Amino acid sequence: MSFSVWEIIIVLAIVILLFGTKKLRNVGSDLGTALKGFKKAMNEDEPKKDADFDAVESKTETSVESESQTKEKVKD
């Protein structure tokens, strides 16, 4: 079931008549601002994730090193 060009034009005309071009422009602007804010938040969160991962990784390496040192002391 595909929409023809005329059906799409009629639906767009009805939407413009119901909401008006000014309100549609505002909705588009608000949607763009929301998407921009969302992308910015995602990009700001990425370094935090990397820092958290690095912290966990360094703790794991430290615990592995201390465990191996403990095993060496027990063997001696």
PECORNOR-V548717 format. One record per residue. N is the residue number from 0. OMEGA is omega in whole degrees, -180 to 180 (none if undefined). NEAR is the number of other C-alpha atoms within 8 Angstrom. D_FIRST is the distance of its C-alpha to the first C-alpha in Angstrom with 2 decimals. Layout:
# PECORNOR-V548717
<<N,OMEGA,NEAR,D_FIRST> <N,OMEGA,NEAR,D_FIRST>>
This chain:
# PECORNOR-V548717
<<0,-178,2,0.00> <1,178,3,3.78> <2,177,6,6.73> <3,-180,6,9.60> <4,-178,6,13.08> <5,179,6,14.45> <6,179,8,12.26> <7,179,9,13.29> <8,180,8,16.82> <9,179,8,17.08> <10,178,8,16.19> <11,179,8,18.69> <12,179,8,21.23> <13,179,8,21.11> <14,179,9,21.59> <15,178,10,24.46> <16,-178,7,26.01> <17,-173,6,25.94> <18,-177,8,27.26> <19,-176,9,29.00> <20,-179,7,29.23> <21,-180,6,32.23> <22,178,8,30.64> <23,177,10,27.51> <24,179,8,29.97> <25,179,8,31.87> <26,178,8,28.86> <27,179,8,28.02> <28,179,8,31.68> <29,179,8,32.00> <30,177,8,29.02> <31,178,8,30.56> <32,179,8,33.93> <33,179,8,32.65> <34,179,8,31.02> <35,178,8,34.25> <36,179,8,36.34> <37,180,8,34.29> <38,179,8,34.65> <39,179,8,38.35> <40,178,8,38.91> <41,-180,8,37.29> <42,178,8,39.54> <43,-179,8,42.60> <44,-177,8,42.00> <45,178,8,41.89> <46,179,8,45.66> <47,178,8,46.52> <48,-180,8,44.73> <49,180,8,46.60> <50,178,8,49.88> <51,180,8,49.35> <52,179,8,48.57> <53,180,8,51.68> <54,179,8,53.81> <55,-180,8,52.74> <56,-180,8,53.25> <57,177,8,56.75> <58,179,8,57.69> <59,179,8,56.65> <60,180,8,58.72> <61,-179,8,61.67> <62,177,8,61.56> <63,179,8,61.36> <64,-179,8,64.35> <65,178,8,66.38> <66,179,8,65.61> <67,177,8,66.83> <68,178,8,69.95> <69,179,8,70.62> <70,178,8,70.36> <71,179,8,72.80> <72,-180,7,75.26> <73,179,6,75.08> <74,-178,5,75.81> <75,none,4,78.85>>
